Amino acid sequence: MLERVIDPEKIDVQADCIEMSELYTGERVKNGRILKGFELVEIGEGDGIEVIGNCRDIMGIHVLVSGVTEDSAQAIESIFSEVINRMKGVEYRFRKENVRIIVSEEIKEKFSAECVGRVIYDAIKAIPAVRSVKVRIICDENEFIKIIEKSRGIHEVREEKSRNLKDSDVSRFYGCVSCQVYLPHHVCIITPDRPSPCGTLYGEAKAAEELKLVHYYFPVDRGRTIDEHKGEYEGVNRAVEEMSDGTITRVKLHSVLDSPPSTGNYAEAIVFYIPEENGFGIVDRSCGKKTPVGLTFDSMEKIIVGRQVEGFLGISFAYMKSPEFLKGDGGWNRVVWVSPKIYEYIMEFLPYELLKKIRTTS
């Protein structure tokens, strides 16, 4: 089972400022100081480490790299969580504009923006193709707001670009087992039409696997199509069964009710079945209220995380725009309830005929 997420032969990052070890990957930090953050790597010039502002409750990581392609640049973002999670007493959660860095009380005196900058710089500098690296650790509120909006825009453009590719256009998908350090039987399958529940796009996974810097992405030959409507493929089933140690034997990528994919740690939203209405609801992570089935997002996550549970499915916001969204179960025609944040999001692309059927109150 693949549990090591950084190849020490290629990125053996150490730091004088804080204790680091692969042993700390998977460490949960409770009741620590929480920093809101974001992650952005883009093509640009410059070299060195710049800390902007004093570290209090925000920390954005903005990196400029040269010598690599745009696809490789976006894949480098996945390195941040892996190296920071090797810091003793520090936990890095979520992706892109939803990053949270939790720092334990025991380590708070040693943890600093300068230390994070050095670790990120050394990790990226170790990539052979990279010519220069400029790491900006942003703790100033005004600069944070400015760059997180830039980050959101860049990620939206990358997401739109990825929509030009469909599942039917490729013979190879990608698997991810980064959550196995916490959830030993969870396997995520990332396809052009199905970004991961944490928001990783097909192009990001493909580029990251091709960089060969992390062990948790791996190619999955799609194989023979078993059910095109629900998204079941012979090669995917074989890979999931192998990487889950036989715990999961069948996966239908676009279904909630019939062999749905398992859900990892950082799903942006959860789809759930409402039996009384023979329809679906969707709740996002930020919603703290109970849904029509009497459960909050947190309650659902505890039930399904790391498991295949029919009637529940972790998804990303990006997947909501996919033409294959829940295709095996009727798609948006079966959705009857969403949390307010999701309704605001889907107003941008769903037709009024569908929106008027979807409520936001329980």
C-alpha positions in Angstrom: 0.0 0.0 0.0 1.4 3.4 -0.9 1.6 5.5 2.2 4.8 7.5 1.6 3.8 10.7 -0.1 7.1 12.3 -0.7 10.0 10.5 -2.4 13.0 11.2 -0.1 15.4 10.3 -2.9 14.0 13.3 -4.8 12.8 15.7 -2.2 14.5 15.2 1.1 13.5 18.4 2.8 14.9 19.2 6.3 14.9 22.4 8.2 16.9 23.8 11.1 13.9 25.9 12.2 11.6 23.0 13.0 11.7 19.2 13.5 10.6 17.4 10.3 10.1 13.7 9.6 7.9 11.5 7.5 6.7 10.0 10.8 4.7 13.2 11.4 2.7 12.8 8.2 -0.8 11.9 9.2 -0.5 13.6 12.6 -3.7 15.2 13.7 -3.5 18.6 15.5 -6.4 19.4 17.8 -7.1 22.7 19.6 -4.2 24.4 17.8 -3.9 27.8 16.2 -5.6 27.9 12.9 -4.3 30.0 10.0 -6.4 30.6 6.9 -4.5 30.3 3.7 -4.3 29.6 0.0 -1.8 27.9 -2.4 -0.8 29.3 -5.8 2.0 28.4 -8.1 2.4 30.3 -11.4 5.0 30.8 -14.1 7.2 33.8 -13.3 10.7 35.1 -12.6 12.5 35.8 -9.4 14.4 33.8 -6.8 14.5 33.7 -3.0 12.0 33.9 -0.1 9.9 36.9 0.8 7.7 37.2 3.9 5.0 39.9 3.7 3.5 41.0 7.0 3.5 39.4 10.5 2.1 35.9 10.9 -1.1 36.0 12.9 -4.2 34.3 11.5 -3.5 34.2 7.8 -0.8 32.6 5.6 -1.0 32.5 1.8 1.7 30.7 -0.2 2.4 32.3 -3.5 5.2 30.8 -5.7 6.7 32.0 -9.0 8.6 29.3 -10.9 10.4 29.2 -14.2 11.7 26.3 -16.3 8.5 24.3 -16.2 5.2 24.2 -18.1 1.9 25.6 -16.8 0.6 22.1 -16.2 3.7 21.3 -14.1 3.3 24.6 -12.2 -0.2 23.8 -11.0 0.9 20.3 -10.1 3.6 21.7 -7.8 0.9 23.1 -5.6 0.3 19.5 -4.3 3.7 19.5 -2.8 2.8 22.2 -0.2 0.6 19.9 2.0 3.1 17.0 1.8 6.1 18.9 3.0 4.3 21.0 5.6 2.6 18.0 7.0 6.1 16.6 7.8 6.6 19.3 10.3 6.1 18.2 13.9 3.0 19.6 15.4 1.7 21.2 12.1 -1.2 20.0 10.0 -2.0 21.3 6.5 -5.6 20.7 5.4 -7.6 21.3 2.1 -6.6 22.8 -1.2 -6.4 26.0 -3.2 -8.3 28.9 -1.6 -9.6 26.7 1.3 -6.3 25.9 3.0 -6.1 25.7 6.8 -2.8 25.3 8.6 -3.2 24.1 12.2 -0.3 24.7 14.6 -0.1 23.0 17.9 0.6 24.9 21.2 3.8 22.9 21.7 5.4 24.0 18.5 4.0 27.6 18.1 7.3 29.2 19.2 9.3 27.4 16.5 6.7 27.7 13.7 7.2 30.8 11.5 6.5 32.2 8.1 10.2 32.2 7.4 10.4 28.5 8.2 7.5 27.6 5.9 9.1 29.7 3.2 12.4 27.9 3.5 10.8 24.4 3.4 8.7 25.3 0.4 11.7 26.8 -1.4 14.0 23.9 -0.8 11.3 21.4 -1.9 10.6 23.1 -5.2 14.2 23.9 -5.9 14.9 20.1 -5.8 12.7 19.6 -8.9 15.3 19.1 -11.7 13.3 21.0 -14.3 12.8 24.1 -12.1 15.2 27.0 -13.1 14.2 29.6 -10.5 11.9 29.8 -7.5 10.4 32.8 -5.7 8.4 32.0 -2.6 6.1 34.6 -1.2 4.6 33.9 2.3 1.8 36.4 2.6 0.6 37.3 6.1 -0.4 40.9 5.4 -4.2 41.2 5.2 -4.4 43.5 2.2 -1.9 41.5 0.1 -3.6 38.3 1.2 -7.0 39.5 -0.1 -5.4 40.7 -3.3 -3.5 37.5 -4.1 -6.2 35.0 -3.0 -8.6 36.7 -5.5 -5.9 36.3 -8.1 -5.5 32.7 -7.1 -9.2 32.1 -7.4 -9.2 33.5 -10.9 -6.2 31.5 -12.0 -7.7 28.3 -10.7 -11.1 29.0 -12.4 -9.3 29.5 -15.7 -7.4 26.2 -15.2 -10.7 24.5 -14.4 -12.4 25.9 -17.5 -9.5 24.8 -19.6 -9.8 21.3 -18.2 -13.4 21.0 -19.4 -12.3 20.7 -23.0 -11.2 17.2 -22.2 -13.8 14.4 -21.6 -13.6 10.9 -20.1 -14.2 9.5 -23.5 -11.1 11.3 -24.9 -8.6 9.4 -22.8 -7.7 5.8 -22.1 -6.0 6.6 -18.8 -7.4 8.1 -15.6 -5.4 8.8 -12.4 -5.7 7.4 -8.9 -4.8 9.2 -5.7 -4.1 7.6 -2.3 -2.8 10.7 -0.4 -5.5 10.2 2.2 -4.4 6.7 3.0 -2.1 8.0 5.7 -5.4 8.6 7.5 -7.8 6.3 5.7 -6.0 3.1 4.7 -8.7 1.8 2.3 -9.6 5.0 0.5 -8.8 5.4 -3.2 -9.8 8.4 -5.4 -10.2 8.1 -9.1 -9.7 11.4 -11.0 -10.9 11.7 -14.6 -11.5 14.6 -17.0 -15.2 14.7 -16.1 -14.7 13.9 -12.4 -12.3 16.1 -10.5 -11.4 14.7 -7.0 -13.7 15.7 -4.1 -10.9 17.9 -2.8 -10.8 19.8 -6.1 -7.8 18.3 -7.9 -8.3 18.4 -11.7 -7.3 15.7 -14.1 -4.6 17.8 -15.6 -3.1 18.5 -12.2 -3.0 14.8 -11.3 -1.5 13.9 -14.7 1.2 16.5 -14.4 2.0 15.6 -10.8 2.3 11.9 -11.7 4.5 12.7 -14.7 6.8 14.8 -12.4 7.4 11.7 -10.4 7.9 13.7 -7.2 5.1 12.2 -5.2 4.1 8.6 -4.8 0.3 9.1 -4.2 -0.8 9.7 -7.8 -0.7 6.7 -10.1 -2.0 6.0 -13.7 -5.2 3.9 -14.1 -5.9 2.3 -17.4 -9.6 2.8 -18.0 -10.0 -0.7 -19.5 -13.3 -2.1 -20.9 -16.4 -0.1 -20.3 -18.9 -1.9 -18.2 -21.5 0.8 -17.7 -20.9 4.1 -19.6 -24.0 5.7 -18.1 -22.9 5.3 -14.5 -19.1 5.4 -15.2 -18.0 1.9 -14.4 -14.8 0.6 -16.0 -13.0 -2.7 -15.7 -9.5 -1.1 -15.2 -10.8 1.3 -12.5 -12.4 -1.6 -10.6 -9.2 -3.5 -10.8 -7.1 -0.6 -9.5 -9.5 0.3 -6.7 -9.7 -3.3 -5.5 -5.9 -3.5 -5.4 -5.3 -0.2 -3.8 -8.0 -0.6 -1.2 -6.8 -4.1 -0.2 -10.0 -5.6 -1.5 -12.3 -3.4 0.7 -13.9 -1.9 -2.4 -14.4 -4.0 -5.6 -16.6 -1.9 -7.8 -16.9 1.8 -8.4 -19.4 3.7 -10.5 -17.9 7.2 -10.9 -21.2 9.1 -11.6 -23.5 7.4 -9.2 -24.5 8.0 -5.6 -26.9 5.1 -5.1 -25.0 2.3 -6.8 -21.3 1.6 -5.8 -20.3 5.2 -5.5 -16.6 6.2 -5.0 -15.4 6.4 -1.5 -14.9 9.8 0.1 -11.6 11.1 1.4 -10.7 13.7 4.1 -11.2 16.9 2.2 -14.4 16.8 0.2 -15.7 20.3 -0.6 -19.3 19.1 -0.5 -21.4 16.0 0.1 -24.3 14.7 -2.0 -26.9 12.8 0.0 -30.1 10.9 -0.9 -33.5 12.1 0.5 -35.7 9.0 0.4 -39.0 10.9 1.0 -38.4 12.9 -2.1 -36.5 10.3 -4.2 -34.0 13.1 -4.8 -30.7 14.5 -3.7 -29.4 17.2 -1.5 -25.9 18.8 -1.6 -24.3 20.4 1.4 -21.0 22.3 1.4 -18.4 22.1 4.2 -19.0 25.7 5.4 -22.7 25.0 6.1 -23.2 24.2 9.8 -26.9 23.7 9.7 -28.8 20.5 9.5 -29.9 19.2 6.1 -33.3 17.7 5.2 -32.1 14.3 6.4 -31.3 15.7 9.8 -27.6 15.6 9.5 -25.0 18.4 9.2 -22.0 18.2 6.8 -19.7 17.2 9.8 -22.1 14.4 10.8 -22.2 13.0 7.3 -18.5 13.2 6.9 -17.9 11.1 10.0 -20.2 8.4 8.6 -18.7 8.2 5.1 -15.1 9.3 5.3 -12.8 6.6 3.9 -15.7 4.3 3.1 -18.0 3.5 0.2 -21.5 4.3 1.5 -24.4 4.1 -0.9 -26.6 7.2 -0.7 -23.7 9.6 0.1 -20.9 10.9 -2.1 -18.1 13.5 -1.5 -17.7 15.9 -4.4 -15.9 19.1 -5.4 -17.5 22.3 -6.7 -15.7 21.7 -10.0 -17.6 18.4 -10.5 -20.9 20.2 -10.2 -20.1 21.8 -13.6 -19.3 18.5 -15.2 -21.6 17.4 -18.0 -21.4 13.9 -16.4 -22.5 15.2 -12.9 -24.4 12.3 -11.3 -25.3 11.1 -14.8 -26.0 7.6 -13.5 -28.7 8.8 -11.1 -30.4 11.6 -13.2 -28.0 14.5 -12.7 -29.3 17.9 -11.7 -32.9 16.8 -12.5 -32.8 14.8 -9.3 -31.4 17.5 -7.0 -34.1 19.1 -4.8 -32.0 20.9 -2.1 -28.7 22.6 -1.8 -27.0 24.7 0.9 -27.0 28.5 0.3 -23.4 28.7 -0.8 -23.9 26.0 -3.4 -27.1 27.7 -4.7 -25.1 30.9 -5.2 -22.5 28.9 -7.1 -24.9 26.9 -9.4 -26.8 30.1 -10.3 -23.9 30.9 -12.6 -24.5 27.9 -14.9 -27.7 26.1 -14.3 -30.8 27.1 -16.3 -33.7 28.7 -14.5 -36.0 25.6 -15.1 -33.7 23.5 -12.9 -32.9 26.2 -10.3 -36.6 26.9 -9.5 -37.0 23.2 -8.5 -34.1 23.5 -5.9 -34.7 24.9 -2.5 -32.2 26.0 0.2 -34.4 25.6 3.3 -35.0 22.4 5.2 
